[in-house]
Amino acid sequence: MEDLGEVFGVIGLISIIFLVSRPLLQVVVEQLRKNGKTLPSWFKKIFQFVNKNHRYAGFVAVGAIAVHFILQFTHYGMVPVAGLVAGTALAIQGVLGFGLTKQKDKERRKKMALVHRIWGMFIVLAVLFHRLS
């Protein structure tokens, strides 16, 4: 069962890395467009794929981390605090992202999108700390 917990942890980690690629790709796209350059077709396809599947990767990440938590807790009887912080931050991010899609007010949506991006950076730090501790 220990290996299965690790598998779901790795699935969550891969999903988080995929999620982090979206804002990085957005920065590259903005820079290319700002400089008047066109996007290469292969890059455009990758960017569109990441944008379309961002939401689903978020669902996978939250689900995988929830299963990871359950399996690790049942096997060891405890969960590291760093993992609990990272998992909770990811769950909050999921709520923020889902709430963002339901937001009608443009100004409020902009503010929520900013919080969603900033919170994403916190998640990356929390996951790194969890993996290193």
C-alpha contacts under 8 A as a table, 3 or more apart, distances in Angstrom:
res1	aa1	res2	aa2	distance
1	M	4	L	5.11
1	M	5	G	6.46
1	M	71	L	7.15
1	M	75	H	7.06
2	E	5	G	5.24
2	E	6	E	6.47
2	E	71	L	7.43
2	E	72	Q	6.99
2	E	75	H	6.64
3	D	6	E	5.04
3	D	7	V	6.18
4	L	7	V	4.94
4	L	8	F	6.41
4	L	71	L	7.47
5	G	8	F	5.35
5	G	9	G	6.25
5	G	67	V	7.43
5	G	68	H	4.89
5	G	69	F	7.65
5	G	71	L	5.20
5	G	72	Q	5.70
6	E	9	G	4.90
6	E	10	V	6.16
6	E	68	H	7.03
7	V	10	V	5.13
7	V	11	I	6.23
7	V	68	H	7.93
8	F	11	I	4.92
8	F	12	G	6.13
8	F	64	A	5.17
8	F	65	I	6.57
8	F	67	V	6.64
8	F	68	H	5.14
9	G	12	G	5.08
9	G	13	L	6.16
9	G	64	A	6.69
9	G	65	I	6.08
9	G	68	H	5.47
10	V	13	L	4.88
10	V	14	I	6.07
11	I	14	I	5.20
11	I	15	S	6.15
11	I	60	V	8.00
11	I	61	A	7.10
11	I	64	A	6.31
12	G	15	S	5.07
12	G	16	I	6.17
12	G	60	V	7.06
12	G	61	A	4.46
12	G	62	V	7.20
12	G	63	G	7.98
12	G	64	A	5.23
12	G	65	I	5.57
13	L	16	I	5.06
13	L	17	I	6.23
13	L	61	A	7.40
14	I	17	I	5.07
14	I	18	F	6.22
15	S	18	F	5.00
15	S	19	L	6.18
15	S	57	A	5.56
15	S	58	G	7.01
15	S	60	V	6.80
15	S	61	A	5.26
16	I	19	L	4.90
16	I	20	V	6.15
16	I	57	A	7.70
16	I	58	G	7.56
16	I	61	A	6.40
16	I	124	V	7.83
17	I	20	V	5.07
17	I	21	S	6.39
18	F	21	S	5.22
18	F	22	R	7.24
18	F	50	V	7.66
18	F	54	H	7.81
18	F	57	A	7.23
19	L	22	R	5.76
19	L	50	V	7.98
19	L	54	H	6.10
19	L	57	A	6.72
19	L	58	G	7.04
20	V	23	P	6.18
20	V	24	L	6.80
20	V	120	G	7.59
21	S	24	L	5.12
21	S	25	L	5.97
21	S	50	V	7.69
22	R	25	L	5.18
22	R	26	Q	6.17
22	R	47	F	7.51
22	R	50	V	6.22
22	R	51	N	6.74
22	R	54	H	7.47
23	P	26	Q	4.87
23	P	27	V	6.28
23	P	117	R	7.88
24	L	27	V	5.26
24	L	28	V	6.55
25	L	28	V	5.10
25	L	29	V	6.17
25	L	47	F	6.57
26	Q	29	V	5.05
26	Q	30	E	6.09
26	Q	47	F	7.95
27	V	30	E	5.15
27	V	31	Q	6.19
28	V	31	Q	5.14
28	V	32	L	6.18
29	V	32	L	5.17
29	V	33	R	6.13
29	V	39	L	7.26
30	E	33	R	5.18
30	E	34	K	5.88
31	Q	34	K	4.98
31	Q	35	N	6.21
32	L	35	N	5.24
32	L	36	G	6.36
32	L	37	K	5.18
32	L	38	T	6.78
32	L	39	L	7.00
33	R	36	G	4.92
33	R	37	K	5.50
33	R	38	T	6.62
33	R	39	L	7.81
34	K	37	K	7.55
39	L	43	F	6.45
39	L	44	K	6.02
40	P	43	F	5.28
40	P	44	K	6.19
41	S	44	K	5.00
41	S	45	K	6.21
42	W	45	K	5.19
42	W	46	I	6.37
43	F	46	I	5.11
43	F	47	F	6.09
44	K	47	F	5.05
44	K	48	Q	6.08
45	K	48	Q	5.13
45	K	49	F	6.07
46	I	49	F	5.07
46	I	50	V	6.17
47	F	50	V	5.23
47	F	51	N	6.13
48	Q	51	N	5.08
48	Q	52	K	6.04
49	F	52	K	5.23
49	F	53	N	6.11
50	V	53	N	5.26
50	V	54	H	5.68
51	N	54	H	5.35
52	K	55	R	7.38
53	N	56	Y	5.25
53	N	57	A	6.14
54	H	57	A	5.21
54	H	58	G	6.29
55	R	58	G	5.07
55	R	59	F	6.47
55	R	97	G	8.00
56	Y	59	F	5.01
56	Y	60	V	6.21
57	A	60	V	4.97
57	A	61	A	6.01
58	G	61	A	5.03
58	G	62	V	6.20
58	G	94	G	6.65
59	F	62	V	5.31
59	F	63	G	6.03
59	F	94	G	7.51
60	V	63	G	5.12
60	V	64	A	5.82
61	A	64	A	5.20
61	A	65	I	6.04
62	V	65	I	5.24
62	V	66	A	6.11
62	V	87	G	7.82
62	V	90	L	6.54
62	V	91	A	6.21
62	V	94	G	7.21
63	G	66	A	5.10
63	G	67	V	6.29
64	A	67	V	5.17
64	A	68	H	5.97
65	I	68	H	4.75
65	I	69	F	5.99
65	I	87	G	6.51
66	A	69	F	5.10
66	A	70	I	6.33
66	A	87	G	7.66
67	V	70	I	5.09
67	V	71	L	6.09
68	H	71	L	5.27
68	H	72	Q	5.99
69	F	72	Q	5.27
69	F	73	F	5.95
69	F	79	V	7.21
70	I	73	F	5.17
70	I	74	T	6.09
71	L	74	T	5.22
71	L	75	H	6.09
72	Q	75	H	5.14
72	Q	76	Y	5.85
72	Q	77	G	7.43
72	Q	78	M	7.36
72	Q	79	V	6.77
73	F	76	Y	5.34
73	F	77	G	4.71
73	F	78	M	5.00
73	F	79	V	5.79
74	T	77	G	5.44
74	T	78	M	7.82
76	Y	79	V	7.54
79	V	83	G	6.74
79	V	84	L	6.69
80	P	83	G	5.25
80	P	84	L	6.33
80	P	130	H	7.97
81	V	84	L	4.95
81	V	85	V	6.13
82	A	85	V	5.14
82	A	86	A	6.18
82	A	126	A	6.92
82	A	127	V	7.84
82	A	129	F	6.72
82	A	130	H	4.81
82	A	133	S	7.54
83	G	86	A	5.06
83	G	87	G	5.95
83	G	126	A	7.86
83	G	127	V	7.29
83	G	130	H	5.30
84	L	87	G	5.13
84	L	88	T	5.97
85	V	88	T	5.18
85	V	89	A	6.03
85	V	126	A	6.88
86	A	89	A	5.09
86	A	90	L	6.20
86	A	123	I	6.07
86	A	126	A	4.94
86	A	127	V	5.50
86	A	130	H	7.07
87	G	90	L	5.05
87	G	91	A	6.25
88	T	91	A	5.03
88	T	92	I	6.21
89	A	92	I	5.10
89	A	93	Q	6.14
89	A	119	W	7.79
89	A	122	F	7.81
89	A	123	I	6.02
89	A	126	A	8.00
90	L	93	Q	4.92
90	L	94	G	6.23
90	L	123	I	6.39
91	A	94	G	5.04
91	A	95	V	6.43
92	I	95	V	5.10
92	I	96	L	6.17
93	Q	96	L	4.95
93	Q	97	G	6.03
93	Q	116	H	6.50
93	Q	119	W	6.74
93	Q	120	G	7.05
94	G	97	G	5.09
94	G	98	F	6.07
95	V	98	F	5.16
95	V	99	G	5.91
96	L	99	G	5.05
96	L	100	L	5.98
96	L	112	M	7.20
96	L	116	H	6.20
97	G	100	L	4.99
97	G	101	T	6.63
97	G	113	A	7.93
97	G	116	H	6.59
98	F	101	T	5.37
98	F	102	K	6.77
99	G	102	K	5.16
99	G	103	Q	6.29
100	L	103	Q	5.25
100	L	109	R	6.10
100	L	112	M	6.27
100	L	113	A	6.78
103	Q	106	K	7.69
103	Q	108	R	7.33
103	Q	109	R	5.77
104	K	109	R	7.12
105	D	108	R	5.42
105	D	109	R	6.03
106	K	109	R	5.01
106	K	110	K	6.24
107	E	110	K	5.14
107	E	111	K	6.41
108	R	111	K	5.12
108	R	112	M	6.14
109	R	112	M	5.04
109	R	113	A	6.02
110	K	113	A	5.06
110	K	114	L	6.29
111	K	114	L	5.15
111	K	115	V	6.31
112	M	115	V	5.03
112	M	116	H	5.98
113	A	116	H	4.90
113	A	117	R	6.23
114	L	117	R	5.15
114	L	118	I	6.21
115	V	118	I	5.12
115	V	119	W	5.85
116	H	119	W	5.20
116	H	120	G	6.15
117	R	120	G	5.05
117	R	121	M	6.76
118	I	121	M	5.31
118	I	122	F	6.71
119	W	122	F	5.00
119	W	123	I	6.33
120	G	123	I	5.03
120	G	124	V	6.43
121	M	124	V	5.16
121	M	125	L	6.45
122	F	125	L	5.15
122	F	126	A	6.07
123	I	126	A	4.92
123	I	127	V	5.99
124	V	127	V	5.22
124	V	128	L	6.13
125	L	128	L	5.09
125	L	129	F	6.08
126	A	129	F	5.08
126	A	130	H	6.07
127	V	130	H	4.91
127	V	131	R	6.09
128	L	131	R	5.13
128	L	132	L	6.08
129	F	132	L	5.13
129	F	133	S	5.93
130	H	133	S	5.34
